[in-house]
């Protein structure tokens, strides 16, 4: 797998939109890359599609109940506040859509979701989408929808999702299509690494820690084994050359 220097790659310049299925995916997966690109002058937007409905009184799903929430709306307010803090640490602008994540009601059709994301990303110099391992159904469905329907932007790339890739001890294949994207990938995906400095990795660590409601349940909490696993995840990325990206255009 190749390693690239993000600051010298013009594809990371201009307006960059990182599409995040949930309120933490973009930062956990690409935090160091976002920090590096923002420092170099790029305008970074983190667009969370399934950011819940703040007005919803629907009972919290199993995951959010474990995190201490009683309704979807309460989870939306709290998790958006965490996301705002994380994006601020990275130099990115958070944007949220009121579509429900699994197991909540979406509140919209696939046509409406695609139309909203297409409008929000239109004209961007680069849009990054989740691309590996796509184990969560929300991730797989969103990327398949957006890639099948298409986006009106200059370039599209995929990113390896964390902590899923780390948890499954699986690396993006060097040059093989991801099974969930076979129908829309016209050729094998070539995964590369975006090199980041230790300062960018520390910034990512600070940003990830903003998701306080999520870390303990992801096994990445601030104390004991959780702290070790979070630092090991970042070390694991660094030793392999950085966060993983596959360019589609």
N, C-alpha and C positions, 0 to 999 in steps of 0.2 A: 504494500500500500504506500502510495507516494505521500510526501509531506510538502505542503505549500506554505508560503509566507503570506498571510492574509493582508498585511498592510501594503504589500507591493502588487496585489492582485486587484485590478480595476473593477472586478465584479463585486467587490465588497465596498465600493465607493457609492456615493450618491444616496438615494433613498432605498433602504433595505427593510423589507418586512419579513419578520420571522413569524410564521403562522404556528400558533400553539393550540393544540386541542383543549388543554386544561390549564388551570391557573398555576403553573409551575414548570410545564414541560420545556418551554423554550429556554428558560434560564438554566435549568438543570442540564439540558443537552448542549447548549451553545453559549453559556455564560461568558467564557473566556474570549470566544470569538466576537461576541457582541461588544464586550468591553474594549477589545483591541480595535474593532472597526469604528466604534464611537470615538475613541481617543484619536483616531486618524482623521476624523472629520465627517464620517458617514452619519446620515440621519436614520437612526434605527427605531423601528416601530415593532413592538411585540403585540401581535393581534391574537387574543384568545377567543376562540370561536364558541366553545361550550363553557361559557363563564357563568352559567346559571342565570336565573331570573331573580333580581333583588326583591321584587314585589311578591314572590311566590310564598305561600304558606303551606306548600306541600311538605309532608313529613320528610325529614332527612333520610337519605338512603343509608344502607349499611356502613359504607365507608365514612360518610360525614357524621353519622351517629358515633362511630368509634372516635372521631376527631372532636367530639364534644358539642356538635350542633344539633338543633332540634328541628329546623326547617331548612328548605332549600334557600330561602331568602336570607336567613341568618348566615349560612355558609357562604353565600355570594358576597355579602357585605364584608365579612371577615377575610375571606380569601382574596378578594380584590384589594383590600388594604395591604395584605402581605405582598401581593404582586406589584403594587405601586412602589413599595419600599425596595423590593428587589430590583425593579427596573431603574429606579433612581440611582441605586448603587452602581449600575452598569452604564448609565448614561443613555438609557433607552426610554422611549415613550410608550406606556401601556395603553392598549385599546381593547375594549371588551364588547362582546356580542351577547345578547340575552337569550342564547339558545341553551337548552338543558343538556347536561352531560348524562351519560348512562348512570343510574337507572331512571333519571327523571324524564319527563316528557320533553321532546325536542322543542315543541312549540312552533315548528315550521316544517315545510316539506324540503326535500333535497334541492328542488329548484330554487326555493327561497334562500336556503343556506348558501348554495353556490353563488346566487346573484349578489347576496350581501358581501361575501368574501371577494368576489370578482370586483365589485365596486370599490371596496376598501383597499384593494391592492393594485388597482388600475394605474398604469403608468410608472410603477416602481421599477427601479433599476435591477433589483434582485428580490425574489420571493423564495424563502426557504420553507420546506414542508417536512413533516416527519416521514422517515423512510426506512428505518430499521430498528428493531425487529418487527414492529407493527403487531405486537402481541395483544395490545388493548384494542377492542373493537372500535372505539371512538377514533383512534389514530388511523387505523386501516380504512375505515369508511370515509373519513375526511380526505385523506390523501387520494384515495381512489376517485372520489367525487370530483375533486379539484383538477386532478390530472386528466380525467376522462373528459370533463367539460372544457377545460382549458382556462388560462388566465392571461389577461392582456398586460404583460409586463416584459421587460427586456430579457431577463434570464430567470430560470427556475433551477433550484437545487434541492436535494434531500439532505436530511441530517439524521445521524444515529441518535436514537432516543435514550436518555438516561432518566432514572437508573435501570431501565429495562435491559439494555445491552449489557451493562455491568452485572446485574443480578443473574442473568441467564448465562454468564460467562461465555457469551458469544460475540464475535467480532464481525463487523460488516465484511462480507466477502470481497476479496480484492477485485474481482471482475465477474460477478454473477448477478443475475436479476433477483430481486427479492420476490418470494413466492406471491405475496399479497398484491404485488404490482405487475405481475406477469402480463395481465391483460392490457396495461397501458404503457408498459416500458417497451419501446421499439428495439432496444438493444441492451446488452449487458451494462450494468451500472459500474462505473469505475470510481471506487471510493478513495478519497485522499484525506490527508490530515492537515488541519490548520494549526500551525505552530503558534504558541502563545508564550509570553514571558511569565516568570514566576509572579510578577506583579499582577498580571491579568488573571492568573489562577487564584491568587489571593482575593481579588475582587469578586471572582465567581464564588468563592467560598463564602464571602460576606453576603452576597446576594442570595445564595441558596439558603443560608441560615435565616433569611427573612420569612421563609415558609414554616413558621413555628408549628402551626397546627398539623402539618403533614410529616415532618421529619421523623418523629418517634415511630409513627406507623409505617414509614418506609424503611425503618431500621437505620436512619441517618441522624438520630437525635444528637443533642449537644453534649451528652455525657456518656461515659463508658464506651461500650462497643459501637454505639451509633457514631460518635465522633471519629473513632478509628475507621469505620467503614466509609464515611464521607471523605475523609482525607485520603484513604486508600483509593477510592474512586478517582479522585483528582490526580493522584500519583499514577494510577493505572493509565489514565488518558495521556498524561505527560510523557510517560516512558514509551508510549506508542506513537508519539509525534504530535498529539493534540486531538481536538475534537474532530469527528469524522463527517465528511460532506461528500456527496456524489452530485456532479453537475449534469443536468439534463439538457441545458441550452446555454 
